[in-house]
Amino acid sequence: MSETWLIIGGWVAAGLTIFIFSFLYKDNPFFKIAEHLYLGAGMGWWFQVMFYNIWKPKVWEPVKILVNGLQIIQSYHIWKPEFWKAVWTAGDWTIFIPTLLGLSLITQFFQKISWVSRYGFTFIMGYGAGLVIPVSVSTDFMTQILGTIKPLFKVGTEMSWASFFYTFNTFLIAFGLVCVLIYFFFSAEQKGLVKKASNIGIYFLMLYFGAAFGNTVMGRFSLLYGRFDDLYKYSSVKYFYAAQIIAAALAVYFILNHFISAKKSRAAQDNSGS
Amino acid sequence: MMLIKRYIPLAIVFVFGIMTLATYYIPPKLAQDYYLETMNKWINIVAAFAFLLALLSLFYSHYNKIKRKVDGWGYSIFVYIGFLVVVVCAIKSEGQLMTGPALTSLGWIFRFLYNTLSASMFAVLAYYIVSTAFRSFRIKTLQAFVLFMAALFFIIGKVPLGNVLWNKLFFWTNVSISQVTDWIINVPSVAAKRGIMIGIAVGAIVTSLKIIFGIERQYMGKD
């Protein structure tokens, strides 16, 4: 890719970033263009991923092999066992099952035969449901319990602050888990001791939600730093001050738009008054 | 008609559900070689067609907007432009992002268009998360205070200024802010997370069993 294309890329990236950020001021056509472009580009991106990773190697290539393989059978008579053997060994016939199941989903667009899509959906649901049970039991259920049931004391270690904290933390995790589970246990009325344990469970949940919130905020901010870093890069002379020029052009648009819409609303008020 | 419209699809759910569940109890190599590998390939193919369904649905929706000239119909054209630009570049570069050290046209699109738009869109959320939290979150209870403090530790703990402030104000504790955040994430958060995960697991198992045995069948739509 030539240097010119990298400079054009800089202008495109700076422009799109500023268009998206312009929404922080107010909704505007530039943001909407970028938003719709993102939607289309995103679908295009996933389309090519599906095409080059699934449709081409897993559907098209096996069908092509099958068609080539079937050309041999022309030399056999249909009644001969060699004919059927050649048909069977021509390629992977099973590829038609998921292809037809997948194609059945497209019938959703035709109301009269939309029930055909159930075949595809039921395959997805059946396989998914069958997969979820062992995975949930082993990773989400058993592993979490096993991770909690640990000895409170390390055998062979002397008493120290480290061993005290180990015991304290291990106990706190087990105690917290029981309290959280009591909070989610709706089969017993939440009163008395159950209510107290449930309330303690809420504090553990709040700590987790707070930590998750903090992490999410910082994750988003790291993306924001990345965008600012890119804008800074594209504001250099190498990119012919792309970021500054686009930002200034957008500012001019907003100022002009403000005056024009103010003038229009004044004219509308005058018309309604007269 | 009920047979092919209702009973065969329910049988498909049951058969594939039970067979997939059974692989857990079959020697791993046997299950992996003869069933799971094939099923993974099949589910990928069906999922790819499900994506196609979503794509066609999106195109149909925006086509209708353009056809009926509803408010903002002009923006819908950019959905098609974005799609076509990516697909044409992908075909031109045969799905490759790089050829040696150089970017292909698809790589260029990914870096300057798709990645930029994606990162900017999520970066904008940073403002909204903070402003919404500021406007709607009020510390009226001790529980809300605990949530706030945990979030605050995580936010200030990840910026240099927060570390400097902590070291100035709480130097006498001999504990760094990263130790505090590590403790929160490794001890009380783990307890809460495990409780949630166990709850999710129980819910997922029950829902899956309901799907396999045909008790839950909303995904099939109406007759």
Boltz contact constraints between the chains, C-beta under 6 A:
constraints:
  - contact:
      token1: [A, 1]
      token2: [B, 102]
      max_distance: 6.0
  - contact:
      token1: [A, 1]
      token2: [B, 103]
      max_distance: 6.0
  - contact:
      token1: [A, 1]
      token2: [B, 108]
      max_distance: 6.0
  - contact:
      token1: [A, 9]
      token2: [B, 108]
      max_distance: 6.0
  - contact:
      token1: [A, 9]
      token2: [B, 112]
      max_distance: 6.0
  - contact:
      token1: [A, 12]
      token2: [B, 112]
      max_distance: 6.0
  - contact:
      token1: [A, 13]
      token2: [B, 112]
      max_distance: 6.0
  - contact:
      token1: [A, 13]
      token2: [B, 116]
      max_distance: 6.0
  - contact:
      token1: [A, 16]
      token2: [B, 116]
      max_distance: 6.0
  - contact:
      token1: [A, 16]
      token2: [B, 117]
      max_distance: 6.0
  - contact:
      token1: [A, 17]
      token2: [B, 116]
      max_distance: 6.0
  - contact:
      token1: [A, 17]
      token2: [B, 120]
      max_distance: 6.0
  - contact:
      token1: [A, 20]
      token2: [B, 120]
      max_distance: 6.0
  - contact:
      token1: [A, 20]
      token2: [B, 124]
      max_distance: 6.0
  - contact:
      token1: [A, 24]
      token2: [B, 127]
      max_distance: 6.0
  - contact:
      token1: [A, 32]
      token2: [B, 75]
      max_distance: 6.0
  - contact:
      token1: [A, 33]
      token2: [B, 78]
      max_distance: 6.0
  - contact:
      token1: [A, 36]
      token2: [B, 75]
      max_distance: 6.0
  - contact:
      token1: [A, 36]
      token2: [B, 78]
      max_distance: 6.0
  - contact:
      token1: [A, 36]
      token2: [B, 79]
      max_distance: 6.0
  - contact:
      token1: [A, 37]
      token2: [B, 78]
      max_distance: 6.0
  - contact:
      token1: [A, 37]
      token2: [B, 82]
      max_distance: 6.0
  - contact:
      token1: [A, 38]
      token2: [B, 117]
      max_distance: 6.0
  - contact:
      token1: [A, 39]
      token2: [B, 79]
      max_distance: 6.0
  - contact:
      token1: [A, 40]
      token2: [B, 79]
      max_distance: 6.0
  - contact:
      token1: [A, 40]
      token2: [B, 82]
      max_distance: 6.0
  - contact:
      token1: [A, 40]
      token2: [B, 83]
      max_distance: 6.0
  - contact:
      token1: [A, 41]
      token2: [B, 82]
      max_distance: 6.0
  - contact:
      token1: [A, 41]
      token2: [B, 86]
      max_distance: 6.0
  - contact:
      token1: [A, 41]
      token2: [B, 113]
      max_distance: 6.0
  - contact:
      token1: [A, 41]
      token2: [B, 114]
      max_distance: 6.0
  - contact:
      token1: [A, 43]
      token2: [B, 55]
      max_distance: 6.0
  - contact:
      token1: [A, 43]
      token2: [B, 83]
      max_distance: 6.0
  - contact:
      token1: [A, 44]
      token2: [B, 83]
      max_distance: 6.0
  - contact:
      token1: [A, 44]
      token2: [B, 86]
      max_distance: 6.0
  - contact:
      token1: [A, 44]
      token2: [B, 87]
      max_distance: 6.0
  - contact:
      token1: [A, 45]
      token2: [B, 86]
      max_distance: 6.0
  - contact:
      token1: [A, 45]
      token2: [B, 114]
      max_distance: 6.0
  - contact:
      token1: [A, 47]
      token2: [B, 87]
      max_distance: 6.0
  - contact:
      token1: [A, 48]
      token2: [B, 90]
      max_distance: 6.0
  - contact:
      token1: [A, 48]
      token2: [B, 95]
      max_distance: 6.0
  - contact:
      token1: [A, 50]
      token2: [B, 48]
      max_distance: 6.0
  - contact:
      token1: [A, 50]
      token2: [B, 51]
      max_distance: 6.0
  - contact:
      token1: [A, 52]
      token2: [B, 95]
      max_distance: 6.0
  - contact:
      token1: [A, 54]
      token2: [B, 44]
      max_distance: 6.0
  - contact:
      token1: [A, 54]
      token2: [B, 48]
      max_distance: 6.0
  - contact:
      token1: [A, 58]
      token2: [B, 45]
      max_distance: 6.0
  - contact:
      token1: [A, 98]
      token2: [B, 42]
      max_distance: 6.0
  - contact:
      token1: [A, 98]
      token2: [B, 45]
      max_distance: 6.0
  - contact:
      token1: [A, 98]
      token2: [B, 46]
      max_distance: 6.0
  - contact:
      token1: [A, 101]
      token2: [B, 46]
      max_distance: 6.0
  - contact:
      token1: [A, 102]
      token2: [B, 45]
      max_distance: 6.0
  - contact:
      token1: [A, 102]
      token2: [B, 46]
      max_distance: 6.0
  - contact:
      token1: [A, 102]
      token2: [B, 49]
      max_distance: 6.0
  - contact:
      token1: [A, 105]
      token2: [B, 49]
      max_distance: 6.0
  - contact:
      token1: [A, 105]
      token2: [B, 50]
      max_distance: 6.0
  - contact:
      token1: [A, 105]
      token2: [B, 53]
      max_distance: 6.0
  - contact:
      token1: [A, 106]
      token2: [B, 53]
      max_distance: 6.0
  - contact:
      token1: [A, 115]
      token2: [B, 5]
      max_distance: 6.0
  - contact:
      token1: [A, 118]
      token2: [B, 9]
      max_distance: 6.0
  - contact:
      token1: [A, 118]
      token2: [B, 220]
      max_distance: 6.0
  - contact:
      token1: [A, 119]
      token2: [B, 9]
      max_distance: 6.0
  - contact:
      token1: [A, 120]
      token2: [B, 46]
      max_distance: 6.0
  - contact:
      token1: [A, 121]
      token2: [B, 219]
      max_distance: 6.0
  - contact:
      token1: [A, 122]
      token2: [B, 9]
      max_distance: 6.0
  - contact:
      token1: [A, 122]
      token2: [B, 12]
      max_distance: 6.0
  - contact:
      token1: [A, 122]
      token2: [B, 13]
      max_distance: 6.0
  - contact:
      token1: [A, 123]
      token2: [B, 12]
      max_distance: 6.0
  - contact:
      token1: [A, 123]
      token2: [B, 46]
      max_distance: 6.0
  - contact:
      token1: [A, 124]
      token2: [B, 46]
      max_distance: 6.0
  - contact:
      token1: [A, 125]
      token2: [B, 13]
      max_distance: 6.0
  - contact:
      token1: [A, 125]
      token2: [B, 211]
      max_distance: 6.0
  - contact:
      token1: [A, 125]
      token2: [B, 219]
      max_distance: 6.0
  - contact:
      token1: [A, 126]
      token2: [B, 12]
      max_distance: 6.0
  - contact:
      token1: [A, 126]
      token2: [B, 13]
      max_distance: 6.0
  - contact:
      token1: [A, 126]
      token2: [B, 16]
      max_distance: 6.0
  - contact:
      token1: [A, 126]
      token2: [B, 17]
      max_distance: 6.0
  - contact:
      token1: [A, 127]
      token2: [B, 16]
      max_distance: 6.0
  - contact:
      token1: [A, 127]
      token2: [B, 20]
      max_distance: 6.0
  - contact:
      token1: [A, 127]
      token2: [B, 39]
      max_distance: 6.0
  - contact:
      token1: [A, 127]
      token2: [B, 43]
      max_distance: 6.0
  - contact:
      token1: [A, 129]
      token2: [B, 17]
      max_distance: 6.0
  - contact:
      token1: [A, 129]
      token2: [B, 208]
      max_distance: 6.0
  - contact:
      token1: [A, 129]
      token2: [B, 211]
      max_distance: 6.0
  - contact:
      token1: [A, 129]
      token2: [B, 212]
      max_distance: 6.0
  - contact:
      token1: [A, 130]
      token2: [B, 17]
      max_distance: 6.0
  - contact:
      token1: [A, 130]
      token2: [B, 20]
      max_distance: 6.0
  - contact:
      token1: [A, 130]
      token2: [B, 21]
      max_distance: 6.0
  - contact:
      token1: [A, 131]
      token2: [B, 20]
      max_distance: 6.0
  - contact:
      token1: [A, 132]
      token2: [B, 204]
      max_distance: 6.0
  - contact:
      token1: [A, 132]
      token2: [B, 208]
      max_distance: 6.0
  - contact:
      token1: [A, 133]
      token2: [B, 21]
      max_distance: 6.0
  - contact:
      token1: [A, 133]
      token2: [B, 205]
      max_distance: 6.0
  - contact:
      token1: [A, 133]
      token2: [B, 208]
      max_distance: 6.0
  - contact:
      token1: [A, 134]
      token2: [B, 24]
      max_distance: 6.0
  - contact:
      token1: [A, 136]
      token2: [B, 201]
      max_distance: 6.0
  - contact:
      token1: [A, 136]
      token2: [B, 204]
      max_distance: 6.0
  - contact:
      token1: [A, 136]
      token2: [B, 205]
      max_distance: 6.0
  - contact:
      token1: [A, 140]
      token2: [B, 197]
      max_distance: 6.0
  - contact:
      token1: [A, 140]
      token2: [B, 201]
      max_distance: 6.0
  - contact:
      token1: [A, 141]
      token2: [B, 198]
      max_distance: 6.0
  - contact:
      token1: [A, 141]
      token2: [B, 201]
      max_distance: 6.0
  - contact:
      token1: [A, 144]
      token2: [B, 194]
      max_distance: 6.0
  - contact:
      token1: [A, 144]
      token2: [B, 197]
      max_distance: 6.0
  - contact:
      token1: [A, 144]
      token2: [B, 198]
      max_distance: 6.0
  - contact:
      token1: [A, 169]
      token2: [B, 187]
      max_distance: 6.0
  - contact:
      token1: [A, 172]
      token2: [B, 187]
      max_distance: 6.0
  - contact:
      token1: [A, 173]
      token2: [B, 190]
      max_distance: 6.0
  - contact:
      token1: [A, 173]
      token2: [B, 191]
      max_distance: 6.0
  - contact:
      token1: [A, 176]
      token2: [B, 188]
      max_distance: 6.0
  - contact:
      token1: [A, 176]
      token2: [B, 191]
      max_distance: 6.0
  - contact:
      token1: [A, 177]
      token2: [B, 191]
      max_distance: 6.0
  - contact:
      token1: [A, 177]
      token2: [B, 194]
      max_distance: 6.0
  - contact:
      token1: [A, 177]
      token2: [B, 195]
      max_distance: 6.0
  - contact:
      token1: [A, 180]
      token2: [B, 192]
      max_distance: 6.0
  - contact:
      token1: [A, 180]
      token2: [B, 195]
      max_distance: 6.0
  - contact:
      token1: [A, 181]
      token2: [B, 195]
      max_distance: 6.0
  - contact:
      token1: [A, 184]
      token2: [B, 199]
      max_distance: 6.0
  - contact:
      token1: [A, 202]
      token2: [B, 143]
      max_distance: 6.0
  - contact:
      token1: [A, 203]
      token2: [B, 146]
      max_distance: 6.0
  - contact:
      token1: [A, 204]
      token2: [B, 188]
      max_distance: 6.0
  - contact:
      token1: [A, 204]
      token2: [B, 191]
      max_distance: 6.0
  - contact:
      token1: [A, 204]
      token2: [B, 192]
      max_distance: 6.0
  - contact:
      token1: [A, 205]
      token2: [B, 192]
      max_distance: 6.0
  - contact:
      token1: [A, 206]
      token2: [B, 143]
      max_distance: 6.0
  - contact:
      token1: [A, 206]
      token2: [B, 146]
      max_distance: 6.0
  - contact:
      token1: [A, 206]
      token2: [B, 147]
      max_distance: 6.0
  - contact:
      token1: [A, 207]
      token2: [B, 146]
      max_distance: 6.0
  - contact:
      token1: [A, 207]
      token2: [B, 150]
      max_distance: 6.0
  - contact:
      token1: [A, 207]
      token2: [B, 184]
      max_distance: 6.0
  - contact:
      token1: [A, 207]
      token2: [B, 188]
      max_distance: 6.0
  - contact:
      token1: [A, 207]
      token2: [B, 189]
      max_distance: 6.0
  - contact:
      token1: [A, 208]
      token2: [B, 189]
      max_distance: 6.0
  - contact:
      token1: [A, 208]
      token2: [B, 192]
      max_distance: 6.0
  - contact:
      token1: [A, 208]
      token2: [B, 193]
      max_distance: 6.0
  - contact:
      token1: [A, 209]
      token2: [B, 147]
      max_distance: 6.0
  - contact:
      token1: [A, 210]
      token2: [B, 147]
      max_distance: 6.0
  - contact:
      token1: [A, 210]
      token2: [B, 150]
      max_distance: 6.0
  - contact:
      token1: [A, 210]
      token2: [B, 151]
      max_distance: 6.0
  - contact:
      token1: [A, 211]
      token2: [B, 150]
      max_distance: 6.0
  - contact:
      token1: [A, 211]
      token2: [B, 154]
      max_distance: 6.0
  - contact:
      token1: [A, 211]
      token2: [B, 184]
      max_distance: 6.0
  - contact:
      token1: [A, 211]
      token2: [B, 185]
      max_distance: 6.0
  - contact:
      token1: [A, 211]
      token2: [B, 189]
      max_distance: 6.0
  - contact:
      token1: [A, 213]
      token2: [B, 151]
      max_distance: 6.0
  - contact:
      token1: [A, 214]
      token2: [B, 151]
      max_distance: 6.0
  - contact:
      token1: [A, 214]
      token2: [B, 154]
      max_distance: 6.0
  - contact:
      token1: [A, 214]
      token2: [B, 155]
      max_distance: 6.0
  - contact:
      token1: [A, 215]
      token2: [B, 154]
      max_distance: 6.0
  - contact:
      token1: [A, 217]
      token2: [B, 129]
      max_distance: 6.0
  - contact:
      token1: [A, 217]
      token2: [B, 155]
      max_distance: 6.0
  - contact:
      token1: [A, 218]
      token2: [B, 158]
      max_distance: 6.0
  - contact:
      token1: [A, 220]
      token2: [B, 125]
      max_distance: 6.0
  - contact:
      token1: [A, 220]
      token2: [B, 126]
      max_distance: 6.0
  - contact:
      token1: [A, 221]
      token2: [B, 126]
      max_distance: 6.0
  - contact:
      token1: [A, 223]
      token2: [B, 119]
      max_distance: 6.0
  - contact:
      token1: [A, 223]
      token2: [B, 122]
      max_distance: 6.0
  - contact:
      token1: [A, 223]
      token2: [B, 123]
      max_distance: 6.0
  - contact:
      token1: [A, 224]
      token2: [B, 123]
      max_distance: 6.0
  - contact:
      token1: [A, 224]
      token2: [B, 126]
      max_distance: 6.0
  - contact:
      token1: [A, 226]
      token2: [B, 119]
      max_distance: 6.0
  - contact:
      token1: [A, 227]
      token2: [B, 119]
      max_distance: 6.0
  - contact:
      token1: [A, 227]
      token2: [B, 120]
      max_distance: 6.0
  - contact:
      token1: [A, 227]
      token2: [B, 123]
      max_distance: 6.0
